[in-house]
Amino acid sequence: MLRWGSYCAPVKVCIPHESGLALLGPLPAGVSVSVDTTPVDVDFWVPPFLAPPDVVDRAEGMPHLKVVQLMSAGADRWAGRLRDGVQLCDARGVHDSSTSEWVLTAILSYLRDFPYFVRTGRDWAYRQTDELAGKRVLIVGAGSIGAAVEARLAPFEVSVTSVARRARDGVHGVEELPSLLPSADVVVVLVPLTPATTGLVSAAFLAAMPDGALLVNAARGPVVDTDAVLAETASGRIGYATDVTEPEPLPASHPLWDLPNVLITPHVAGSVRGLLHRAYGLAGAQVRRFAAGEPLVNVVVDGY
């Protein structure tokens, strides 16, 4: 039940998957859940994962909407676009394991030349490869996914430096990037997309990276200047592994596809079998908090 002082009212929840009904867990009396991708009269809405850009417009047709609980860690399509009184919550924590696994897979695949061996496998094209051991890794975006990446890198004999918006114990501030990039063998970008991070990986950012370094983008496409990264990778000076592009999808004719030092996957880092279990576990906990009149977690403020 939704409580405002002594007033109680039913709580209407809408989710996009039939399987989510069981995954939400036990809900209080007075909470009803419907399955619909185009809801109208709801208080608490869970939009589909990787929904089209115009999905946010549907919120305008929900006069009683109080909460939007995303299944994605990024809230860039939603932040600042909901009317006053509607809380936006992201899925912080839901994608930690899957995205950090993708990052580690991308780094190892690139350094150990898996794309090359896939292309030339039948020729038995033996050659030595690079290795992860001994590398200096810079993580730009020290949130929960960044922490998960660092934890998974721990057994690989690397040194890790982390960067966040603001410096804190053990984490550098973003203003220190110019002095940190020249000593990084691998740069992993995990920042949310906001006006401040759009184009963060600029020509100057890339120029500060040392020859032979690898850039890994598991953030959003517009965080990286596509023309700048094309120039640096086409010259062969650095490598690039990315799960996101700008534009997205990346046109089949784009020259990035043809470069041997570029590894691209089609925005799949979070698309794993355990996604719905974790996402609905979070959504169910949020519904219970909302019905009890308790503060929600993962509330998006200033795009984060």
C-alpha positions in Angstrom: 0.0 0.0 0.0 1.1 3.5 -0.7 1.2 5.6 2.5 1.1 9.3 2.7 0.7 10.0 6.4 -2.4 7.9 7.4 -3.7 7.7 3.8 -3.4 4.4 2.0 -4.1 3.7 -1.7 -3.6 0.7 -4.0 -0.3 0.5 -5.9 -0.5 -0.3 -9.6 2.7 -1.8 -11.1 3.5 -2.5 -14.7 6.3 -4.8 -16.0 7.2 -5.8 -19.5 7.7 -9.6 -19.1 5.3 -12.3 -17.9 8.2 -14.1 -16.3 8.8 -11.1 -14.1 5.6 -11.8 -12.1 7.3 -14.6 -10.2 10.7 -12.9 -10.1 9.4 -9.8 -8.3 9.0 -11.9 -5.1 6.3 -11.5 -2.5 4.4 -8.2 -2.6 2.3 -6.5 0.0 -1.5 -6.6 -0.1 -2.9 -3.8 -2.3 -0.1 -4.1 -4.9 -1.4 -5.2 -8.3 0.9 -6.1 -11.2 0.1 -6.0 -14.9 2.2 -7.1 -17.8 2.1 -4.5 -20.6 4.7 -2.6 -22.8 2.3 0.3 -23.2 0.8 1.0 -19.8 -1.5 3.9 -18.9 -2.9 3.9 -15.4 0.0 2.9 -13.2 2.0 4.2 -10.2 5.2 2.2 -10.7 6.5 1.4 -14.2 9.3 -0.9 -15.2 10.1 -0.2 -18.9 11.5 -2.9 -21.2 15.3 -3.4 -21.3 16.9 -1.8 -24.4 13.6 -0.2 -25.3 13.5 2.2 -28.3 14.5 5.9 -27.7 10.9 7.1 -27.8 9.8 4.9 -24.9 10.2 7.8 -22.5 7.4 9.6 -24.2 4.9 7.1 -22.9 5.3 8.5 -19.4 3.4 11.6 -20.5 0.3 9.4 -20.9 0.5 8.0 -17.3 -1.1 10.7 -15.1 -0.6 8.7 -11.8 3.0 7.7 -12.4 5.2 8.1 -9.4 8.2 5.8 -10.1 10.1 4.6 -13.2 12.5 1.7 -12.4 14.9 1.1 -15.2 16.4 -2.3 -16.1 19.5 -0.5 -17.4 22.4 0.9 -15.5 22.4 4.0 -17.8 19.6 6.6 -17.5 20.7 9.0 -20.2 17.5 8.6 -22.3 15.4 9.4 -19.2 17.2 11.9 -17.0 15.6 15.3 -17.1 12.7 14.1 -19.3 10.1 13.1 -16.6 7.7 15.5 -15.0 8.2 16.7 -11.5 7.1 14.2 -8.9 8.2 11.1 -10.8 11.3 9.4 -9.4 13.7 7.8 -11.8 15.7 4.9 -10.6 18.4 3.0 -12.5 19.5 -0.6 -12.2 22.8 0.0 -10.4 24.2 -3.4 -9.4 22.2 -5.4 -11.9 24.8 -5.4 -14.6 28.0 -5.5 -12.5 28.8 -9.1 -13.2 27.8 -9.2 -16.9 29.4 -5.9 -18.0 32.6 -6.6 -16.0 32.8 -10.0 -17.7 32.5 -8.4 -21.1 35.2 -5.9 -20.2 37.6 -8.7 -19.1 36.7 -10.8 -22.2 37.3 -7.9 -24.5 40.7 -7.1 -23.0 41.9 -10.7 -23.1 40.5 -11.3 -26.6 42.2 -8.3 -28.0 45.5 -8.8 -26.2 45.7 -12.5 -27.1 44.7 -11.8 -30.7 41.6 -14.0 -30.8 40.0 -11.9 -33.7 43.2 -12.6 -35.7 43.1 -16.3 -34.9 39.4 -16.6 -35.8 40.1 -15.0 -39.2 43.2 -17.1 -39.9 42.5 -20.3 -38.0 42.4 -22.7 -40.9 45.8 -21.4 -42.0 47.3 -22.4 -38.5 48.8 -18.9 -38.4 51.0 -19.2 -35.4 52.3 -16.1 -33.8 53.1 -14.7 -30.4 50.6 -12.4 -28.8 50.6 -9.7 -26.1 49.4 -10.6 -22.5 47.4 -9.0 -19.7 50.0 -9.8 -17.0 51.9 -6.7 -16.0 49.6 -4.2 -17.7 48.7 -0.9 -16.2 44.9 -0.5 -16.3 43.1 2.8 -15.9 39.3 2.6 -15.1 37.5 5.8 -16.0 34.2 5.5 -14.0 34.7 4.1 -10.5 31.1 3.1 -9.8 29.8 -0.4 -9.1 30.7 -1.8 -12.5 34.1 -0.3 -12.2 34.6 -2.0 -8.8 33.5 -5.3 -10.4 36.0 -4.9 -13.2 38.8 -4.2 -10.7 37.8 -7.3 -8.7 37.9 -9.5 -11.8 41.3 -8.0 -12.8 42.8 -8.8 -9.5 44.1 -12.3 -10.3 45.8 -11.1 -13.5 48.9 -9.5 -12.1 47.9 -6.0 -13.2 48.0 -2.6 -11.6 44.7 -0.7 -11.5 44.1 3.0 -11.2 40.5 4.3 -10.9 39.0 7.7 -11.8 35.7 9.2 -10.8 34.0 12.6 -11.1 35.5 13.6 -7.8 38.6 12.3 -6.0 38.1 10.1 -2.9 40.3 7.6 -1.0 42.0 5.4 -3.6 40.2 7.1 -6.5 41.5 10.0 -8.6 39.4 12.9 -9.9 38.6 13.2 -13.6 40.7 16.4 -13.8 43.7 14.2 -13.3 43.2 12.3 -16.5 45.8 14.2 -18.5 48.5 13.0 -16.1 47.2 9.5 -15.8 46.6 8.5 -19.4 50.2 8.5 -20.6 51.1 5.6 -18.3 48.0 3.4 -19.0 48.3 0.3 -21.2 44.6 -0.3 -21.0 41.9 2.4 -20.5 38.4 1.1 -19.6 35.6 3.7 -19.9 32.5 3.1 -17.8 31.1 6.5 -17.2 27.3 7.2 -17.6 26.3 9.4 -20.6 25.7 13.0 -19.4 26.4 16.4 -20.9 29.7 16.3 -19.0 30.8 13.0 -20.4 29.6 13.4 -24.0 32.8 13.4 -26.0 35.0 12.8 -22.9 37.2 10.5 -25.0 38.3 13.3 -27.4 41.2 13.6 -29.8 43.2 15.1 -26.9 42.3 12.2 -24.6 43.4 9.7 -27.2 46.6 11.5 -28.0 47.6 11.3 -24.3 47.4 7.5 -24.4 50.7 5.8 -25.2 51.5 4.0 -28.4 50.1 0.4 -28.4 47.5 1.1 -25.7 44.0 -0.3 -25.8 40.8 1.7 -25.2 37.8 -0.3 -24.0 34.4 1.4 -24.2 31.6 -0.2 -22.1 29.9 3.1 -21.4 27.8 4.7 -24.2 28.8 5.5 -27.8 28.7 9.3 -27.6 31.2 9.2 -24.7 33.8 8.6 -27.4 34.5 10.9 -30.4 34.0 8.4 -33.2 36.1 10.4 -35.8 38.9 10.8 -33.3 39.1 7.1 -32.4 38.9 6.2 -36.1 41.9 8.4 -36.8 43.9 6.9 -34.0 43.0 3.3 -34.8 43.4 3.7 -38.6 47.0 4.8 -38.0 47.5 1.6 -35.9 48.7 3.6 -32.9 46.2 2.3 -30.4 43.6 -0.5 -30.3 39.9 -0.2 -29.6 37.4 -2.7 -28.1 33.8 -1.4 -27.8 30.3 -2.7 -27.1 28.7 0.7 -28.0 29.0 3.0 -30.9 28.0 6.4 -32.2 25.9 6.1 -34.3 24.3 2.9 -33.0 24.0 0.5 -34.8 27.3 1.3 -36.5 26.6 1.2 -40.3 28.0 -1.9 -42.1 30.0 0.4 -44.3 31.8 2.3 -41.5 35.6 1.9 -41.7 35.9 0.9 -38.1 34.6 -2.6 -39.0 37.6 -3.2 -41.3 40.4 -2.4 -38.9 42.3 -5.3 -37.5 43.0 -3.5 -34.2 39.3 -2.8 -33.5 36.9 -5.3 -31.8 33.2 -4.4 -31.9 30.2 -6.2 -30.3 26.6 -5.1 -30.8 25.7 -3.7 -27.3 25.5 -7.1 -25.6 27.5 -6.5 -22.4 24.4 -6.6 -20.2 22.4 -9.1 -22.3 22.9 -12.3 -20.3 20.5 -15.0 -19.1 20.7 -13.8 -15.5 19.5 -10.3 -16.4 15.8 -10.6 -15.7 16.4 -12.5 -12.4 18.5 -9.6 -11.1 16.5 -6.8 -12.6 13.2 -8.0 -11.2 14.8 -8.8 -7.9 15.7 -5.1 -7.7 12.3 -4.0 -9.0 10.5 -6.1 -6.5 12.5 -4.7 -3.6 11.8 -1.2 -4.9 8.0 -1.9 -5.1 8.1 -3.1 -1.5 9.9 0.1 -0.4 7.5 2.3 -2.4 4.4 0.5 -0.9 5.8 0.9 2.6 6.5 4.6 2.1 10.3 4.0 2.4 13.0 5.8 0.4 14.0 4.2 -2.9 17.5 3.2 -3.8 19.3 4.0 -7.1 17.5 7.4 -7.5 19.0 9.2 -10.5 20.3 12.7 -9.7 22.0 14.9 -12.2 22.0 12.0 -14.7 23.8 9.6 -12.4 
